[in-house]
């Protein structure tokens, strides 16, 4: 009878916990596709954004490798994964019986000396039968936590790479803006020299001369601001690379060398569902099942098995032995409603996480649609900026010729100069914003920028 009960107990334990997660139904994918259609984006023409790494300069590819290897936040994320793995191993160890051994010796004395001695070698074993799958649920919970830490690391990698590339692009753009500002400063100085000559000749007024001096002062002030901004970005890059000494990296790439593919920034909805936040929300639903199961079975009986065997007089050649087998069943009789409250807490957490999953999916699609629309706008803005620059350059050249020949006044030349200065800066910022928007699309899709070049498709 005893053997039958034990066999039955182990059979029950083997099938007590069989989790199956049913994700809440959403229609967000269909809504996402309809929104893309309204934006006139053809999914068949879309390229995976990962191919954009083909245009990354080698310098950036190398810096991204250093980021992956040396970033301090990523180091902490990897340590958290290892910690979760050790917790999983510790929990899984409960599947095995506990074994202990002891060797003892005892000498007895009275006023006349030693009266007797005894010694023995003892072994004991204990095991808690997982009747209701509570231990299996705890092990599954630990596995879920390991997966969650891996997705947290992926989320951090995506965020850090996007942040690094943005900072890298902004730094190159600032260097380019500084070059533009230097050109503008030189041009304003030359124009000031022209005004000084015309003022000495009596052809220009003191007001015109003072106004042009203000233009020179403004150009010099912009140079100071840009130099400070470059220094701030260079330190940010150093810290992201894990350099606690904040050593400035000498960037060789020019902003003009950065290229971007003319892509419709779109990936299928199935890829979007690989975003870390969506995966983490799904894992939370799985963990809720485990926690709810543990809360439910906490009020059910526990079965513990024990065994012991001992050999007496082992140090003196004795051979007497004794052993025992035991089974213990324990059940919770009263806990003041604690178990019931724990069950309700687990149910509420599950309801909260289901609502969070629905929100996370919808918010992910919203984020992607926002970034795709922003990308399309930046494409148009870049084209407009290029046309404006060409027009402003022609206007400024024409105004200088007409002013020198006396066909136009100072105001027209000054306006043309300021328009040209603005157009110089505008085309740099438009290209910068265009590139930054592509990085934002990467991040919103939940796919980290690739660190190695992708071969072109056949």
C-alpha positions, 0 to 999 in steps of 0.5 A: 500500500505504501509503495502504491501511494508513493507511485501515485504521488510521483505520477501526480507530481509529474503532470501537476503544472503545465503552463499555457499562455493565451495572449490577449487578442489585439487588432493592432496589426490590422490597424497598423497596416491600414495606417501604412496604406494611408501613408502610401507606403508599399510594404513590398518595396520595404527593405529591412532597416538592418541593411542600412549598416552598409553605409556606416563608415568603418569608424562607426562600426569599430566604435559600436564594437567597442561600445558592445565590449566596454559599455559599463551599463551593458556589463551590469546587464550581463551580470544581472543575467548571470545572477538570474541564471544562478537563482535558476540553478539554486531553485532547480536544485530542489528537484534532488533529495538532500543527502547528509552524512555524519561521523560521531564519537563519544567517550563517557567518564566518571570519577574513576576514569573512562567508563565507556565509548560509542561511535557511529556513521550515519547517513540521512536523506530527505525529499519533498514531493512536488505533488501539485507542481509548486516547485515546477512553477518556481523553476519555470518562474526563474527561467522566465526571469532569465529570459526577461533579463536577456530581453532587458539586455537587448533593450539596453543594447538597442537604446545604447547603440541608438544613443551612440549613433545619434551622438556620433551623428550630432558630433559630426554635424556640429563639426560641419556646422562649425566649418560652416560657421567659420566660412560664414565668419570669414565671409562676414569679415570680408564683407565688413572690409568692403563696407569699411572701404566704401565707408571711407569713400563716403558710399556707406553710412556708419549705420551700415558699418555697425550693422555688419560688425554685429554680423561679425560678432554674431558669427564669432559667438556661434563659433564659441557655442559650437566648440562647446557643444562639440566638447560636450558630445565628445565626452558623452561618446567617451562615457558610452564607450566605457572610458571613465577617463573621458578620453576624447576620440579623434573622429576621422569621418566627415559629416559629408561622408555619411550616406543614408539609403533611400528606403521606405522605413518599414518592416512587417508587423511580425518583426515589430512584435520582437520589440523587447517591451512586447516580449517583456510584457508577454513574459510577465503574463507567463510569470503571472501563471506561475505565481498564481499556481504557487498561490493556489497550491500553497493551501494544499497538503505537502508530502515529505520523505525521509530515510536514515541508515547508521552503523554503530561502533564503526571506529572499533570494528562494530557492524551493528546497523539500523535504518528508518524510512518515514513519510510526513504529510502536512497541511495548512489549517489556518493562516488568518486569510493570508493564502487567500489574500495572496491568491487575490494579489496574484489574480490582480497582478495578472489582470494588470499585466494583461492590460499592460500587454494590450497597451504595450502592443498598441503603443509600440505600433503608435511609436513606429507609425510616428517615426515612419511619418517623421521619416517621410517628413524629413525626406521632404525637408532635406529636399527643400533645404537643398533647393533653398541652399542653391537658391540662396547661394545664387542670390548672395552671389548676385547681390554682391555683384550688384552691390559692388556695381552700385545697382543695389543697396546695403539692405538687400546685400545684408539680407542676401548674406543672412539668407545664405548663412541660414541656408548653409546651416539649414542643409546641415541640420536637415541632413542631420535630422534625416539621419537621426530619424532613421536611427529613431526608426531602428529603435522603434522597430526594436532591432538594434543596428547591426555591428557588421556590414551586411552583404548586398542582396543578389 
